[in-house]
Amino acid sequence: MLNTVLLWLKKFIKDPFSHFLIAGAILFICYSFYHSNTSSTNKVIITPSQITQQKRDDIKYFGTPPSHVMLNSDINQAVLQQILSQEALKLGLEKGDPNLNAMLMQRFISYTTQIAKINAANTTLLHRYYVAHRQNYRYPDMYSLCYHFLSPQEHAHSKQVPASQQCLSRITKQDLLSKLGSSLVTTLNTITPKTWSKPINTPFGPITVKLIQYKKAGILSFKDAKLMLTNDYTNAVIHTKIADVINKYRIELPANSGIVVTTKTLLKNV
């Protein structure tokens, strides 16, 4: 049995086609090993020469050397461009379009934004976000009222019902305080609804008011907050997605460069 195996193996080794198969197998193994190693290592390297070039570019464009804050922001932008452009390449977003890193980054952000907007259109997901963050969606004390500025004659001989009136709906307490003073707000909080008040002194002269409706400060309903929720949820999804991508990368900077690159600083450029 052993002799038969050895004889078969000898013929296999001598066969030219067998050589082709063995060489192909070795190449495949080497390629797989190389590809797995390179694809699993996400690295962004910023060299001293890149920082020097960025300084030169800023001097050329602005006429003065960049401040440390500006240079730090420029390097953060360059790092984010490299990270997101690589992610865009992995998704094939560059196909048919010879884009630079900045364009690829914008395409990745646009792609992520579209996904976020699709998620935001999902009422279940949006309501779940509302429940978790509802304390952020509050409305202040709101007043609906009618008013009439009193002439000197009316002030001297005030009538119960003024001859004319103007009305405001859903005006905030803060707006009333800043425009007409605390006396008016105090009056609105104490008078009987839908009855005219006694004359009140304001920065614009004496006034009489009638409270139509008062709504105490509280949390907006899901329906009333939906527009703000959609915007906030979309931004949260975008930042979370890009933060997850950034955290896959190991970023190397020159020693003692003073440049600070973190997930937080990179997200400022989104």
Disulfide bonds with the S-S distance in Angstrom:
Cys146-Cys167 2.01
